[in-house]
Structure formats: C-alpha cells, structure tokens
C-alpha cells in the first residue's frame, strides 16, 4: 500500500480511530502489529513469512544472548542471526545478480547455473538491517534484549517505516512501546504537517519531474547536452523528494500515532563536502553503515591506509545495498573514492597547515565541487547500465548535440529548489520550514494539499526506494 | 478552529488563482438545432495547459477562431478531424485552418478555411455532419479530412460518437455525442472559473477501482483477439468511400497525418507502421474520385532540416501527442499546395 493511495487514507483513519478508542497499551500494540501485517500483505501476503522468520529468529537470539556469557556461544548466536538475515537478503535480492555476474567464469567451466525467477520482497533491505542492528547491539551489550515478542514484532514491522525506512534503531524505538502514548492534538498537527510536506515532495515534485526525466534518460542519445544536464539536475531533485518525501510521510504518520522516528534527510544539497553530504543524506542508512560496518572494520583507528580501505569497502557495500547491479556498486565506489580524496585533502591541509594558512576556499567552490561529484554519481545510479551512463556523461560534459527540451515545470522546480536551499543555507528565514506554530503554516499546508490533488499524475508512481 | 477555517478559505482562493492560469477549462456546450448536435457555446474561451499552452475562442457552430463562419461570403475549405483539427494545444491563429487562410491571402486567393474538430472524431461522424455544414455554408469548395489511425476509417466499437459497424453488414449508425455531465453545471463551472473543482472530480478514482484485499493482485489477462467479427477491410473501405461520395458532390481529400518521425529507444524512428495500409487506402480513395495527401515526407523533411518535430510541446515529450505550431503549419501548407496544384480554388 502506498501512502499516496486513497485506500491508505481509509486505512490510516481506521487505525487512528481504533487507537483513539483503545486505552490498553498491549491492545494498541496488537492493533499496530495487525495493521502493519495487513499493510505489508496488501502488496503480497506470501512474503510476510520472511518478516515472521526474521522477527522470531532475532527475538529468540536476543534472549539467548542474555542467557549466556560464553563468548563462543554468543558468537555462534550472532553468526546465526547474520546467516539467517543476510541469507534471506542474499537469496531474494542478490542471487540472480551474482549468478549472472559470474556466468562469464562459470560457462567456460561447463557449469551452467541459470538464474531463478525471484520476486524481490518490498522493504527487505530495510527490515533486515533493522533486525541485524538489534542483534548486534544486544551482542555488544549496548541494549537490553527485548522480552516482549509483541514489542519486538512491532519494532520489525511498524508499518509507517516498514517498506522504505527510515531504518529505526531498537534503542530508539523499543522504549517508546513500553508505555501508553495517547493521541494528542499537538502530535496530530505536527505529524500532519510533516506528512503533507512529504506528500507534496513526492506527488507534486518527484512524480511530475519523472514525466520529464524518464523519456529523456531512456532516449539519451537523441537529446542534447543541455537537456541531459537539466534531466540530471531534475533527477537529483526527484530522488531527493521521492525518498525524503516518503521518510517525511513515515515520520509524520508515526508522530500522529505518538511515536518518534529520527529524521532521515537534512538538506543534503547544501553540503560543502562529500562527508557533509553523507551526514545529511539517508542519515539512518549512513549511520547504520558507520556503526555496524565501518567502525567494526576498524574505522579510522588503524592508520591512514586502512581508513581508506575501510571507507572504500563500506561505500561499495552501501552501493550494493541499494540494488543488485554493478551501476549501484560503482555509485557506492564513486562516493567512497570521493570520501577518500576528501579525507586525503584534509590530511594534507593539516600536515601542511603553514602552507595553507590564510587560504580559504570559497564556500561556493566547495559546494560546486561536491554537487558535481554527487550529480555524476546520480548518473550511474539512474542509468540502466554502464554504456548508458557513459553516453549520458559524454553528452553532458561534451555538450553533445540533439533535441533540446527545456520543460518549464522542471525549470520552475529547479529554481524553487535552489531558492529554498539558499534561504536555508544562509538562514535568511524559517518560512520555508513551515514552523508548526507560525500563523501562515496551515494556509500553506492547505495550498500544498490542493496542489497535490489538482496535479496528481496519472498512472501508478511507485516510490523509487521501494526497489531497494 | 477559526485559524484553520481562515487558512482553508485562503487556500481555496489560492487554488482558484492557480487553476485560472494552469488548469484546463471545462467547455460549456449547447444544443444547435441546425446541426442537430451539441456544439461549444459561442464566445467561450477554452484554455489548454496540460499539453501545449493554447487559448481557443469558440465562434458560431462551435468553430474555433472564427466569430461566425456562416456570415463569411468567401469560398470555404472545411477541414474535418479529431483533436488534431480541434488543436486546443495552440492558439487560434496557429491552427491549421487559420494558417491556411493566411497563406491563401498571402498568395492572393480569397479562401477561408474552418476546422470542425472534436476529440475522438472519425469519418463516420463527418459523414453525418457534411450536409448540415454545407447547408449552413453554401460556399464550401472542398472537404479535407484529417486521418491518423485505422480506427478513423474502419469499423469499430466503443466510440462516443456515431458508429461504423461491420456486423451483420456494413452500416453507419448516427449516435449523438453527449457532453459529459449536466450542461448547466459545465456552464456554471466555466462562468465562475471553478475548473479546479472539475479537475478534483476527475482526479477522484472510481469506487470500483478501490482494493482493500491483500495481495498479490492477480494479473489481468487481456482478452485475446478482436471481439468484433472479422471483416474484409477493403470491403469496409469501399463502403466508406461510396457512402461519402453519395453524401456530397464536393471534392473530398484525405490528409494523412502520420506519427513519424518518432523518438523510440533513443533513436528517431522514420518507419511508419501504417504506411502499407495507407498506401492501399490512398489507391482506393483515388479510384473513388477522392484525393489523398500524406504528410509523411513533409514531417520527415522538416525534422531533417530543422531537428524539430511536428508534434509535442515544451511541456510534453517531443515527437508525441498533438500537432504543435510547426505541425499545424505543415498541414496547412500541404493542403494549400494540393489546392493550388489541383486548381480547387
């Protein structure tokens, strides 16, 4: 079920009415769990069993981890969790990818392994990372294990963020389930505000931009360099508004229900370095990778060279998490490479501080360089394959000839996006943030709702991140 | 509560303003006793924003861009067609008929063209309308009929207008094209420019499309084959030409507007899948004393010279959709050339 479907409006109103009526916390959690399973089963009930397996395995392992102090046994339980969760993820998401990638090696050896007709379960990457983080945290004794199966099941399947994040940490969410949270007017207003902003970003901005981007990218050879630049700028906005829009809607619904989810995006396109970008983009994933991959590999504690290797591996895996294709892996590597270069530059600046004394690079140059790296990365992220990516880059940077298409709506959104980001970066006003107590906020929110309804695009527009 | 109510009222005002600029208008219709059909109300302005950016003023008989065609004494060219002739995506002065009139004047000919276009129109509709328009416009010199699809000339079902059926025999059935929704409501929405309410109603999904059952959604398998009984295409076309020839003594010329060149899979596709059919169609038209113009080479030549397309707008995919300003002009030029060559003036 999509947040932008009319059916979802009926669904959420029903859930909220029941939550309003129910005063018993256990019953409320039971309702949320049933609603979450229905929300997921609306797409395909058969894949609920994967969520159930993940829930039961990690819940049981969490309990077992507290019962033993034996390091070998604890390791065994941790590895069991990793094998089950990553095994499911690998099979459903990466099996065909690796088989087809290694076909080149296998065929000369007369090993004919064919790919399987596998459906990618929606949200598998998100809830797998969520359950994994719980088990690793319990193993590392950072959190106490959850003793209520109901609480744990709600944590895994909480419908607002089940299929596309934000990736929630057990330490943040499980304590919130322990006590009764009434529906309040404050939460309702604040949650609705966040939800409407997210819906506007997704439906009015992202989905309408897609109508320009999709034909341009799929016919890249026919369009000129300027159109491809515009398409890639538009894609940068589309993917941001699509994903952050979903996150906002998830956070908004949770807030209405009385639960808090951490923000997932913080104006990533004002970043002045690639490191800064990753502190603002898909925060729940980047912090997950930092805490459960980069730091356990040694982080930056084992010397400069090892830091670079760790960064590279973490980002390559980050790319692979996004999709089972080499273009995603390359996108991760590209960002990893940029992070390494940035760190190397920082080190040089520190080592030769005297040389760089008084030299300040203009903020706009830092921003421009960062955005060029990000935008180039998006080309690989969006392209179907490397040849298409190279064609797009070639036409962009060599200003290739072809059909020109400067869509006025896309130009308008581009200007609007730049304006909002400049206002935010220079801290000129808070108007664009629509503060909950500001007198103008309800009027603007109503206007946004009208715009969404009036310009609702025809046809089905899934969220981009559903495929991950 | 007061703040919320005021905010909502403000948003209505804002939406009204936005829709007055960016939302397509709903056209009011009225019954025309002379034509015995619903026509656009004279003096109303149709605003198209979804594709292209055009304003079309309706005149008498619902004809765009001409206040009252019946009062013009010059010799006239009637251009018939579907939404390609309606051409609401461009302003009136850029439509085929108006451009043709302008070219004629520049070449010293006193010819006035007018377009009779309606979304989804087909030759069977024009068959019934030809005598009525001729009666109201006695100076019509020739009829030009724009076609761009097989369904424009062959039997088929599920049409809002008149029907061309093949079963049990070839037959034209007059069917009145009814405007959607009550006429007074369309007029009221138009007069108050409340087009956003209409857009809102259109965006609401049908109740039967709602799904609350759990997935997966079973794949709908399309019915195989044609529901209609197979018929001889050439016999159908023969029937069409004979009926048309019997309906009017004036020259009839078919103008084929192909969808080439088209942008497909990153390439410009210059092959027209309808070309073989249109080749046969043109031969049969000529044997029945009717003219045929194909815009195929005009469109391809134009694209090769300028790199531009005859269809598509700044707010829609290049090479797709309705005729743009260039496309309207190319069709007008082709008609003018034909008239000059065939001495139809």
Interface residues (C-beta under 8 A of the other chain):
Chain A: X6 X7 X10 X38 X41 X42 X43 X44 X45 X46 X215 X218 X219 X220 X221 X222 X403 X405 X406 X407 X408 X409 X439 X442 X443 X445 X446 X447 X449 X450 X451 X453 X454 X456
Chain B: X3 X4 X6 X7 X8 X10 X11 X12 X14 X15 X18 X19 X23 X196 X199 X200 X203 X205 X210 X211 X212 X214 X215 X216 X263 X264 X265 X266 X267 X268 X307 X309 X314 X315 X317 X318
